Amino acid sequence: MTVTSPYEAAWNAQPYPTLMIDIEDKIARANSAAEVYLSLSERQMRGRDLARFAGEGALVLSMVEQVRLHGVSYAQHDIELSWADQKPRMANVQVAPVEGDLVLLQLQPRSIAEKMDRSLSSRSAARSVTGMAAMLAHEIKNPLAGISGAAQLLAMNMNEEDQELTSLIREEAERIGKLLGRVEQFGDLRPVSRDPVNIHDVLNRAKLSAQSGFAAKVRFVEDYDPSLPPTVGDSDQLMQVALNLIKNAAEAVPKIGGMITLRTAYRAGVMLSLPGGGRESLPLEISVIDNGSGVSPDIKNDLFEPFISTKAAGSGLGLALVSKIVDQHGGVVECESEPGWTAFRLLLPLWKETR
């Protein structure tokens, strides 16, 4: 079955993953959203049995059969959808008859909308910290320096036992100062530079930095798309994003057998709605995947909010800063996690040369 050219753009503009199934239950077409969601190209799926990907006895096969028997549309909500070797995901599924013995199979993955909503709301939360950052810098950092200086002067005339207390005061003042420094980064409202950035160079720099320090005992696996075009933005800020995500992963993996996978891919069809009705294509996908214990379900939905942390002694600012920087670059950050597997994914726009 071939979608004629006047309808090709409309077919690929469908926001939901959509497949066309022929009379033999083989996949005849897959739109761009389906290629992204199922991580397979249309060429890889076309002409193959639906059961090969969905699994024998899958509910979607039964739904297709019912459509053929009765000629009416069917919908099922909250189906656990398995596809090829991917982990099961929850989705709403709608199946409808099409002229010429074809069946339209549309997947409405709940997770995509939920993750986008969480990412966009986290952007607002990160922005709300900017005003507080300016207040903290002015009202706390200066007196904090005075406290540290006074403790240093007191230590000069104290015995060794009392000096331990003044050392503790200085150490805690320094720790608070570093925390305020991180919060201050939210107050940087300067526009992001708009330069072409090779994301592989950014990942390599971040990996080398991590291997020389906090991730020295972690095994790295690189799975890069060598033809990936550049994104647009500030390479140093994107380096900070990559370093934060790698640091989180390194702290989550087991001490023995810890592994972090850095992966890049081109995913056509991912679009972000912009204020005013415009749309931005986000085809560049960068993933940082670890084999750690996973993110607690209690905080998964608020992971990018400021002051939410998975670590007992964490500040909860690392991922909020990641969200802020990615937002400034016109992208989206999302997280999937289960015990033994966590993936942070960045979706970024392409570099477009202006004339």
Buried (B, 14 or more C-beta within 10 A) or exposed (E): EEBEEEEEEEBBEBBBBBBBBBEEBBBBBBBBBBBBBBBBEBEBBBEEBBBEBBBEEBBBBEBBBBBBEEEEBBEBEEBEBBBEEEEEBEBBBBBBBEEEEBBBBBBBBEEBEEBBEBBBBBBEBBBEBBEEBBEBBEEBBEEBEEBBEBBBEBBEEEEEEEBEEBEEBBEBBEEBBEBBEBBBBBBEEEEBEBEBBBBBEBBBBBBEBBBEEBBEEBEBEEEBBEEBEBBBBBBEBBBBBBBBBBBBBBBBBEEEEBBBBBBBBEBEBBBBEEEEEEEBBBBBBBBBBBBBBBBEEEEBBBBBBBEBBBEEEBBBBBBBBBBBBBBBBBBBBBBBBEEEBBBBBBBBBBBEEEE
